[in-house]
């Protein structure tokens, strides 16, 4: 019997406040559950606008503890209600002065399995993230969930192949990549990098982008979220470039073993020869 996992992602427009943003994602999650979905992921800092378009201390107000903050607590209840694994990206405050771009992973019974903190922090026009976030320091965790082994890589991370590979070495079958990227900056890379990472590391990738223009800048987030399989092929259609969308796809995890046996990239790795890659 095929090992098929029904997975979902949400690309959403900003509503203007956290409460309505949470309510909207909860409804998407409930709809996904009605459609038989077992794992779902939300976009980068999903409960807030993409405030990194500006550098302003007022935006520290979006930060909350993980896992004990209100958004993760509320999403734990949602996971228990729907029986789904949920990937929850938020702005995390660990203690005063220690802030991270984080995603919590919640199992289908509401258990918080852990969190990933974004490693690579951009500081370019429209993406002033170093103003807010410290670099991640929790490594490359892969979480043993009710649907299989799930990892997370956040937005700008996707330009760096090392983390994709470490997630594969750590056993990932599905990696969620919640993002906020806009037209004209890297749209030509959007349909290249995650499929290439899926091929190189032989797992499924869920690439999530915001959609629309928000209040703190001119970035036009272009959606086009998708799932891609270990052969680098899109699973179903790519989402709209202008509208909010719940994307639901069936992922055949048996394909992972099939591809790894056929292409054997992990067998032919040469870590003994890669020493120079980690020299400053």
Helices and strands as residue ranges (DSSP letters): E 4-11, H 18-34, E 39-41, G 51-53, G 57-62, H 70-82, E 85-95, E 98-106, E 112-117, E 123-124, E 127-128, G 129-131, E 142-145, E 148-152, G 155-159, H 161-169, E 174-178, H 187-201, E 204-208, E 211-213, E 220-222, E 226-228, E 245-252, H 254-263, G 271-273, G 275-278
